[in-house]
Amino acid sequence: MAEYPQELRYTQEHEWVKFEGDLARIGITSFAQSELGDIVFVELPSVGQILRLGDTFGTVESVKTVSDLFAPVAGEVVEVNESLNDAPEMVNSDPYGAGWMVMVKVTDRHEDQLLSATQYKEHVNE
């Protein structure tokens, strides 16, 4: 069974968000990476890109499929996890740590649309 850290918020599309002041660190959940299988490539946005809620901000490619990444908050991309270029498998091995994807300076948190760990666990039927 996958783990879902309590301090994070989640989307129905399987992204997680960790709020750090006016910044949000974003990645995909352990459920998502396990469903995708071995991740071989991650395409992320450029620093400075403006995201609206629900915008596609990149893709994750596995040996099985390619999946879009959807913005769980609105704001400006201020940092991208460049280490995923050389080691995309970190999304599999450490989805909530070294496998994070982008940092966004938040203009709108849309927290009412984010799930708690318990709600997300129910959403994925675990």
C-alpha positions as CSV (number, residue, x, y, z in Angstrom):
1,M,0.0,0.0,0.0
2,A,1.3,3.4,-0.9
3,E,2.0,6.1,1.6
4,Y,0.5,9.6,1.5
5,P,2.2,12.1,3.8
6,Q,-0.3,14.0,6.0
7,E,1.4,17.4,5.5
8,L,0.8,17.3,1.7
9,R,-2.3,18.1,-0.3
10,Y,-3.3,16.0,-3.3
11,T,-5.2,16.3,-6.6
12,Q,-7.6,13.8,-8.2
13,E,-5.1,13.7,-11.1
14,H,-2.4,12.3,-8.7
15,E,-0.2,15.4,-8.1
16,W,0.9,16.4,-4.6
17,V,1.5,19.9,-3.2
18,K,3.6,21.0,-0.3
19,F,3.1,24.6,0.7
20,E,6.2,26.4,1.9
21,G,5.1,29.9,2.6
22,D,4.1,31.5,-0.7
23,L,5.8,28.6,-2.6
24,A,4.4,25.3,-3.6
25,R,6.6,22.2,-4.3
26,I,4.8,19.8,-6.7
27,G,5.3,16.2,-7.7
28,I,3.3,13.1,-8.5
29,T,2.1,10.7,-5.8
30,S,3.5,7.2,-5.0
31,F,0.2,5.8,-6.4
32,A,0.8,7.6,-9.8
33,Q,4.4,6.5,-10.1
34,S,3.5,2.9,-9.3
35,E,0.7,2.9,-11.9
36,L,3.1,4.3,-14.5
37,G,5.9,1.9,-13.9
38,D,9.6,2.7,-14.5
39,I,9.9,6.4,-15.4
40,V,12.4,7.0,-18.2
41,F,11.8,10.7,-19.0
42,V,10.3,13.8,-17.3
43,E,9.5,17.0,-19.3
44,L,9.1,20.0,-17.1
45,P,8.3,23.7,-17.8
46,S,10.7,26.6,-18.0
47,V,11.4,28.8,-15.0
48,G,9.2,31.9,-15.4
49,Q,6.3,30.0,-17.0
50,I,2.9,31.1,-15.6
51,L,0.5,28.3,-14.7
52,R,-3.2,28.5,-14.2
53,L,-5.1,25.9,-12.2
54,G,-5.4,22.7,-14.3
55,D,-2.8,23.8,-17.0
56,T,-0.7,21.0,-18.3
57,F,2.8,21.8,-17.1
58,G,4.8,18.8,-18.3
59,T,4.8,15.1,-18.9
60,V,6.1,11.9,-17.3
61,E,7.1,9.1,-19.7
62,S,7.4,5.6,-18.5
63,V,8.0,2.3,-20.3
64,K,4.3,1.9,-20.5
65,T,2.8,5.3,-21.3
66,V,3.1,9.1,-21.3
67,S,1.1,11.1,-18.8
68,D,0.4,14.8,-18.5
69,L,1.1,16.8,-15.4
70,F,-1.6,19.2,-14.3
71,A,-1.1,22.3,-12.2
72,P,-2.7,22.0,-8.8
73,V,-2.2,25.7,-8.0
74,A,-1.8,28.9,-10.0
75,G,1.4,30.8,-10.1
76,E,4.9,31.2,-11.6
77,V,7.4,28.4,-11.9
78,V,10.4,29.6,-9.9
79,E,12.4,26.3,-9.8
80,V,12.6,23.1,-11.8
81,N,14.1,19.9,-10.5
82,E,17.0,19.7,-13.0
83,S,18.3,16.4,-11.5
84,L,15.4,14.6,-13.1
85,N,17.0,15.2,-16.5
86,D,19.7,12.7,-15.6
87,A,17.8,10.6,-13.1
88,P,14.1,10.4,-13.9
89,E,13.9,7.2,-11.8
90,M,14.0,9.4,-8.7
91,V,10.3,9.9,-9.3
92,N,9.9,6.2,-8.7
93,S,12.3,5.8,-5.8
94,D,11.5,9.0,-3.9
95,P,8.3,10.7,-5.2
96,Y,7.9,12.9,-2.2
97,G,11.5,13.8,-1.8
98,A,14.2,13.9,-4.5
99,G,11.6,13.2,-7.1
100,W,9.8,16.5,-6.7
101,M,9.2,18.3,-10.0
102,V,8.6,22.1,-9.8
103,M,8.4,24.9,-7.3
104,V,5.8,27.5,-8.0
105,K,5.4,31.0,-6.5
106,V,1.7,30.7,-5.7
107,T,-0.8,33.4,-6.8
108,D,-3.9,31.2,-5.9
109,R,-3.7,28.1,-3.8
110,H,-7.1,26.7,-4.9
111,E,-7.0,24.8,-1.6
112,D,-10.7,24.1,-1.7
113,Q,-10.0,21.8,-4.7
114,L,-7.1,19.9,-3.0
115,L,-7.6,16.7,-1.1
116,S,-6.2,15.7,2.3
117,A,-4.1,12.5,2.5
118,T,-7.2,10.7,3.8
119,Q,-9.4,11.9,1.0
120,Y,-6.8,11.0,-1.6
121,K,-6.4,7.6,-0.1
122,E,-10.2,7.1,-0.5
123,H,-10.0,8.5,-4.0
124,V,-7.5,5.8,-5.1
125,N,-9.4,3.1,-3.1
126,E,-6.5,2.2,-0.8
